């Protein structure tokens, strides 16, 4: 009996088969099932053309119909359904210039990247394994399907994917595959940085990230990555015992902290990261630098949101700056006079009223921030009159 993740997709396979076509579970979901890992997205390969799949199901998104791929929404779950195909040349090093739809699963599997991903499974659990992928799973090795030079030339992202799978699975990349990665690694520079960022995010989140970093050092892949290529020793500065980092914001903060000459803002720009990632990286970098100077105090516990706690704790330990626990942070946080700026018993309107001779400007923001810091630190009591008196004596210094 297959797990529920697969049986949930069974109506899709049945409906396609009822039309006289083949349909199989393929790729990573089969790999993870055989490894007894949690199975994520279910991908389906079929002999049915995308136009037919589109007609068979009411909710279909045409994400890459020219390459045979559609997304079928069924019972609240999305399934990528792709027609068996042969790929033409890859002039953009991402997608084939043209594809040929075919009726044979074996030829479709030949075009895939690694043997452990070139696996298919029918609805009864029977495995199709043409390239000894199951044996490679047992031996915990990563090798390409067929000629690695051809696979990497088709899409150089596969070079980084090999290292990413090593990080996630703890597998060894075969010597031949490593040699082929070295020979083709310069082609990485033609990739869209967003694709690289996505793979590197998964790589640093892997349980065996330090094994992956060892492969990066061995292959010198970093010489073809933004910022790394201008700082050839950067990857060697990374500690050998990095924990899994769950976001690329944590990664950027770490890279900045071990090499402050490259600012967070530059990492964000060159790796085309989101504003949310920028905020996270800046906060974590600030928190670690602050902790290095002041330790865990009221202002740090107040400034550090629960969302950033885990990343901060990991980075402090990784950088050998000490050890901090969630309980220690919460213990300090519980004693704070306020938990957020909203609880301050003063606002900008009060300051304008108290100091009518001053023109509105940057001083308002600075004054409120200074009040916030001093209330949190216990220098001034969070009462309107107390804050007013304190400002009368200290406003000049704040400016």
C-alpha positions as CSV (number, residue, x, y, z in Angstrom):
1,X,0.0,0.0,0.0
2,X,1.5,3.3,-1.1
3,X,1.5,6.3,1.4
4,X,-1.4,8.8,1.3
5,X,0.7,11.3,-0.5
6,X,0.7,9.0,-3.6
7,X,-2.9,7.6,-3.2
8,X,-4.2,11.2,-3.2
9,X,-2.8,11.6,-6.7
10,X,-4.2,8.2,-7.8
11,X,-7.4,9.6,-9.4
12,X,-5.3,11.7,-11.7
13,X,-3.3,8.6,-12.9
14,X,-6.5,6.6,-13.2
15,X,-8.2,9.2,-15.3
16,X,-5.3,9.5,-17.7
17,X,-5.0,5.7,-17.9
18,X,-8.7,5.4,-18.6
19,X,-8.0,7.5,-21.8
20,X,-5.6,4.8,-22.9
21,X,-2.4,6.6,-21.8
22,X,0.4,5.7,-19.4
23,X,1.0,7.7,-16.2
24,X,3.7,7.3,-13.6
25,X,5.0,8.9,-10.4
26,X,8.5,10.2,-11.3
27,X,11.6,11.8,-9.9
28,X,12.2,13.1,-6.4
29,X,8.9,11.7,-4.9
30,X,9.9,8.2,-5.9
31,X,13.5,8.7,-4.7
32,X,12.3,10.0,-1.3
33,X,9.7,7.1,-1.0
34,X,12.5,4.5,-1.5
35,X,14.7,6.4,1.0
36,X,11.8,6.4,3.5
37,X,12.1,10.2,3.6
38,X,9.1,12.6,3.8
39,X,7.7,12.9,0.3
40,X,7.0,16.5,-0.9
41,X,5.5,17.3,-4.2
42,X,4.2,14.5,-6.4
43,X,5.3,14.8,-10.1
44,X,3.6,12.7,-12.7
45,X,4.9,11.8,-16.2
46,X,2.5,10.6,-18.9
47,X,2.2,9.7,-22.5
48,X,-0.8,12.0,-22.7
49,X,-0.3,15.2,-24.5
50,X,-0.7,18.4,-22.4
51,X,-3.8,19.4,-24.4
52,X,-5.5,16.2,-23.4
53,X,-4.5,16.6,-19.7
54,X,-5.9,20.1,-19.8
55,X,-9.3,18.8,-21.1
56,X,-9.4,16.0,-18.5
57,X,-9.3,18.2,-15.4
58,X,-11.2,21.3,-14.6
59,X,-8.4,23.2,-12.8
60,X,-5.2,23.3,-14.8
61,X,-2.5,25.9,-15.0
62,X,-0.4,26.0,-18.2
63,X,3.0,26.6,-16.6
64,X,5.1,25.2,-19.4
65,X,2.8,23.7,-21.9
66,X,5.3,24.2,-24.8
67,X,7.6,21.8,-22.9
68,X,4.8,19.5,-22.0
69,X,4.2,20.6,-18.4
70,X,0.9,21.6,-16.8
71,X,-0.1,21.9,-13.1
72,X,-3.3,20.0,-12.2
73,X,-5.1,21.2,-9.1
74,X,-7.0,18.3,-7.5
75,X,-8.7,18.2,-4.1
76,X,-6.7,21.2,-3.0
77,X,-3.3,19.8,-4.0
78,X,-1.2,20.8,-7.0
79,X,0.5,18.1,-9.2
80,X,3.0,18.8,-12.0
81,X,2.0,16.6,-14.9
82,X,4.6,16.4,-17.8
83,X,4.3,14.6,-21.1
84,X,7.1,12.1,-21.9
85,X,9.5,13.9,-24.1
86,X,12.9,14.1,-25.8
87,X,14.8,17.4,-25.4
88,X,16.5,19.3,-28.2
89,X,19.5,21.6,-27.6
90,X,19.7,23.9,-24.6
91,X,20.8,27.3,-26.0
92,X,19.6,29.1,-22.8
93,X,21.1,26.5,-20.5
94,X,17.8,26.1,-18.8
95,X,15.0,24.7,-21.1
96,X,15.4,22.9,-24.4
97,X,14.8,24.9,-27.5
98,X,12.3,22.4,-28.7
99,X,10.9,19.1,-27.3
100,X,9.6,16.0,-29.0
101,X,6.7,14.4,-27.3
102,X,7.0,10.6,-27.1
103,X,5.1,7.6,-25.9
104,X,7.9,5.7,-24.0
105,X,8.8,6.3,-20.4
106,X,12.2,4.8,-20.9
107,X,13.3,7.4,-23.3
108,X,11.9,10.1,-21.1
109,X,13.9,8.9,-18.1
110,X,17.1,9.1,-20.2
111,X,17.0,12.9,-20.3
112,X,17.0,13.3,-16.5
113,X,19.9,14.6,-14.4
114,X,20.9,11.9,-11.9
115,X,20.3,8.2,-11.6
116,X,18.6,8.6,-8.3
117,X,16.1,10.9,-9.9
118,X,15.6,8.9,-13.1
119,X,13.1,6.6,-11.4
120,X,9.4,6.0,-12.1
121,X,6.7,4.1,-10.2
122,X,3.3,2.9,-11.4
123,X,0.2,3.1,-9.3
124,X,0.8,-0.3,-7.9
125,X,4.2,0.5,-6.6
126,X,6.2,-1.2,-9.3
127,X,9.5,0.7,-9.9
128,X,11.0,1.4,-13.3
129,X,14.8,1.7,-12.9
130,X,16.8,1.8,-16.1
131,X,20.0,3.3,-14.7
132,X,20.6,1.5,-11.4
133,X,19.2,4.4,-9.5
134,X,18.1,2.1,-6.7
135,X,21.6,0.7,-6.4
136,X,23.0,4.2,-6.2
137,X,20.4,5.0,-3.5
138,X,21.6,1.9,-1.5
139,X,25.2,2.9,-2.0
140,X,24.4,6.6,-1.3
141,X,26.1,8.0,-4.4
142,X,25.2,10.7,-6.9
143,X,26.0,10.1,-10.6
144,X,24.6,11.5,-13.8
145,X,22.4,9.7,-16.2
146,X,24.7,8.8,-19.1
147,X,27.4,11.3,-20.1
148,X,27.8,13.9,-17.3
149,X,29.5,16.4,-19.6
150,X,26.4,16.3,-21.8
151,X,24.0,16.5,-18.8
152,X,25.9,19.5,-17.3
153,X,26.2,21.2,-20.7
154,X,22.4,21.0,-21.1
155,X,21.8,22.7,-17.8
156,X,24.8,23.8,-15.7
157,X,22.5,24.2,-12.7
158,X,22.8,20.5,-12.4
159,X,26.3,21.0,-11.1
160,X,25.0,22.9,-8.1
161,X,22.1,20.5,-7.8
162,X,24.6,17.6,-7.4
163,X,26.1,19.4,-4.4
164,X,22.7,20.3,-3.1
165,X,21.5,16.7,-3.1
166,X,24.7,15.8,-1.3
167,X,23.8,18.3,1.4
168,X,20.2,17.0,1.7
169,X,20.9,13.3,1.5
170,X,24.4,13.0,2.8
171,X,25.4,11.1,-0.4
172,X,28.9,11.0,-2.0
173,X,29.3,12.3,-5.6
174,X,31.2,9.8,-7.7
175,X,34.7,10.8,-8.7
176,X,33.8,10.7,-12.4
177,X,30.9,13.1,-11.8
178,X,33.0,15.4,-9.7
179,X,35.6,15.5,-12.5
180,X,32.8,16.3,-15.0
181,X,31.6,19.1,-12.7
182,X,35.0,20.6,-12.7
183,X,35.3,20.5,-16.4
184,X,32.0,22.3,-17.0
185,X,31.7,24.6,-14.0
186,X,32.5,27.8,-15.9
187,X,29.1,27.4,-17.6
188,X,27.4,28.3,-14.3
189,X,28.1,32.0,-15.0
190,X,25.5,31.9,-17.7
191,X,22.7,30.9,-15.3
192,X,20.0,33.2,-14.0
193,X,21.1,34.1,-10.4
194,X,17.6,33.4,-9.1
195,X,18.0,29.7,-10.0
196,X,21.3,29.6,-8.2
197,X,19.9,31.3,-5.2
198,X,17.1,28.8,-5.0
199,X,19.5,25.8,-5.1
200,X,22.0,27.4,-2.6
201,X,19.1,28.1,-0.2
202,X,18.3,24.4,-0.2
203,X,22.0,23.5,0.0
204,X,22.6,25.5,3.2
205,X,19.4,24.1,4.7
206,X,20.6,20.5,4.2
207,X,21.5,18.3,7.1
208,X,24.9,17.6,5.5
209,X,25.7,21.1,4.5
210,X,29.4,20.8,5.5
211,X,29.8,17.9,3.1
212,X,28.4,20.0,0.4
213,X,30.7,22.9,1.2
214,X,33.6,20.5,1.0
215,X,32.6,19.7,-2.6
216,X,32.3,23.4,-3.4
217,X,35.9,23.8,-2.2
218,X,37.1,20.8,-4.1
219,X,35.4,21.7,-7.4
220,X,36.0,25.5,-7.1
221,X,32.4,26.1,-8.1
222,X,32.5,29.3,-6.0
223,X,34.9,30.9,-8.5
224,X,31.8,31.3,-10.8
225,X,29.3,32.7,-8.3
226,X,28.6,36.4,-7.7
227,X,30.8,38.0,-4.9
228,X,32.5,34.7,-4.2
229,X,34.5,34.9,-7.4
230,X,35.9,38.3,-6.3
231,X,36.7,36.9,-2.8
232,X,38.3,33.6,-3.6
233,X,39.0,32.7,0.1
234,X,35.4,33.4,1.3
235,X,34.2,29.8,1.1
236,X,37.3,28.7,3.0
237,X,36.5,31.2,5.8
238,X,33.2,29.4,6.5
239,X,33.4,27.2,9.6
240,X,33.6,23.4,9.1
241,X,30.7,22.8,11.4
242,X,27.9,25.0,10.1
243,X,24.4,23.9,11.2
244,X,21.5,23.8,8.7
245,X,20.5,27.3,7.9
246,X,16.8,27.5,7.2
247,X,16.8,30.6,5.1
248,X,19.1,32.4,2.7
249,X,18.8,35.5,4.9
250,X,20.6,33.5,7.6
251,X,23.2,32.5,5.0
252,X,23.8,36.1,3.9
253,X,24.1,37.3,7.5
254,X,26.8,34.6,8.1
255,X,28.7,35.5,5.0
256,X,28.7,39.2,6.0
257,X,29.8,38.4,9.5
258,X,32.8,36.3,8.5
259,X,33.7,38.9,5.7
260,X,32.3,42.3,6.8
261,X,33.9,44.0,3.8
262,X,30.9,42.8,1.7
263,X,27.8,44.5,3.1
264,X,24.5,42.7,3.4
265,X,23.0,45.1,0.9
266,X,25.4,44.0,-1.8
267,X,24.7,40.3,-1.2
268,X,21.0,41.1,-1.6
269,X,21.4,43.0,-4.8
270,X,23.8,40.6,-6.6
271,X,21.9,37.5,-5.5
272,X,18.5,39.2,-6.3
273,X,16.9,38.4,-3.0
274,X,13.6,39.7,-1.6
275,X,13.1,42.7,0.7
276,X,12.0,40.3,3.4
277,X,15.3,38.4,3.1
278,X,17.1,41.7,3.3
279,X,15.4,42.6,6.5
280,X,16.1,39.2,8.0
281,X,19.8,39.4,7.0
282,X,20.3,42.9,8.4
283,X,18.5,42.0,11.6
284,X,20.6,38.9,12.2
285,X,23.8,40.6,11.3
286,X,23.0,43.5,13.7
287,X,22.0,41.1,16.5
288,X,25.2,39.1,16.3
289,X,27.4,42.2,16.2
290,X,25.5,43.7,19.1
291,X,25.7,40.5,21.1
292,X,29.4,40.3,20.5
293,X,29.8,43.8,22.1
294,X,27.1,43.8,24.8
295,X,26.0,40.2,25.4
296,X,22.3,39.3,25.9
297,X,20.6,42.3,27.4
298,X,17.2,44.0,27.5
299,X,17.6,45.9,24.2
300,X,18.7,42.8,22.3
301,X,15.9,40.7,23.6
302,X,13.4,43.5,22.8
303,X,14.7,44.0,19.3
304,X,15.0,40.3,18.4
305,X,11.6,38.9,17.2
306,X,10.7,35.3,17.8
307,X,10.9,34.8,14.0
308,X,14.7,35.6,14.2
309,X,15.5,33.8,17.4
310,X,16.5,30.4,15.9
311,X,18.8,32.0,13.2
312,X,20.4,34.2,15.8
313,X,21.1,31.3,18.1
314,X,22.6,29.3,15.3
315,X,24.8,32.1,14.1
316,X,26.1,32.9,17.5
317,X,27.1,29.3,18.0
318,X,28.6,28.9,14.5
319,X,30.7,32.0,15.0
320,X,31.9,30.7,18.3
321,X,30.6,33.9,20.1
322,X,29.0,31.9,22.9
323,X,25.8,30.1,23.5
324,X,22.3,31.5,23.8
325,X,19.1,29.6,24.3
326,X,15.5,30.5,23.7
327,X,14.8,30.2,27.4
328,X,17.5,32.8,28.2
329,X,16.0,35.2,25.6
330,X,12.5,34.7,26.9
331,X,13.7,35.2,30.5
332,X,15.1,38.6,29.6
333,X,12.1,39.5,27.5
334,X,9.6,38.7,30.2
335,X,11.2,41.4,32.5
336,X,11.0,44.1,29.8
337,X,8.8,47.2,30.7
338,X,7.4,47.2,27.2
339,X,7.2,44.5,24.5
340,X,6.7,46.8,21.5
341,X,6.9,50.5,20.5
342,X,3.1,50.7,20.5
343,X,3.3,50.5,24.3
344,X,5.3,53.7,24.7
345,X,3.4,56.3,26.6
346,X,4.5,59.0,24.1
347,X,4.2,59.6,20.4
348,X,5.3,62.2,17.8
349,X,2.3,64.4,18.5
350,X,3.3,64.7,22.1
351,X,6.8,65.8,21.2
352,X,5.5,68.4,18.8
353,X,3.2,69.7,21.6
354,X,6.0,69.7,24.2
355,X,8.6,71.4,21.9
356,X,6.5,73.9,19.8
357,X,9.6,76.0,18.9
358,X,11.2,73.1,17.0
359,X,10.4,72.5,13.4
360,X,9.2,69.0,12.5
361,X,12.1,66.9,11.1
362,X,14.4,64.0,11.7
363,X,14.8,64.9,15.4
364,X,11.3,63.5,16.1
365,X,12.3,60.0,14.9
366,X,15.6,60.1,16.7
367,X,14.0,61.3,20.0
368,X,11.3,58.6,19.9
369,X,13.9,56.0,19.2
370,X,16.0,57.2,22.1
371,X,13.0,57.2,24.4
372,X,12.3,53.6,23.3
373,X,15.8,52.5,24.1
374,X,15.9,54.1,27.5
375,X,12.5,52.8,28.5
376,X,13.5,49.3,27.5
377,X,16.8,49.6,29.4
378,X,15.0,51.0,32.4
379,X,16.8,54.4,32.3
380,X,13.4,56.2,32.2
381,X,10.0,55.0,33.4
382,X,7.3,54.5,30.8
383,X,5.1,57.3,32.1
384,X,4.2,60.3,30.1
385,X,5.4,62.9,32.6
386,X,8.6,61.0,33.3
387,X,9.4,60.8,29.6
388,X,8.7,64.5,29.2
389,X,11.0,65.4,32.0
390,X,13.7,63.1,30.7
391,X,13.5,64.6,27.2
392,X,13.8,68.2,28.5
393,X,17.2,67.3,30.0
394,X,18.4,65.0,27.2
395,X,17.0,66.2,23.9
396,X,20.1,68.3,23.1
397,X,22.3,65.2,23.4
398,X,20.1,63.1,21.2
399,X,20.5,65.6,18.3
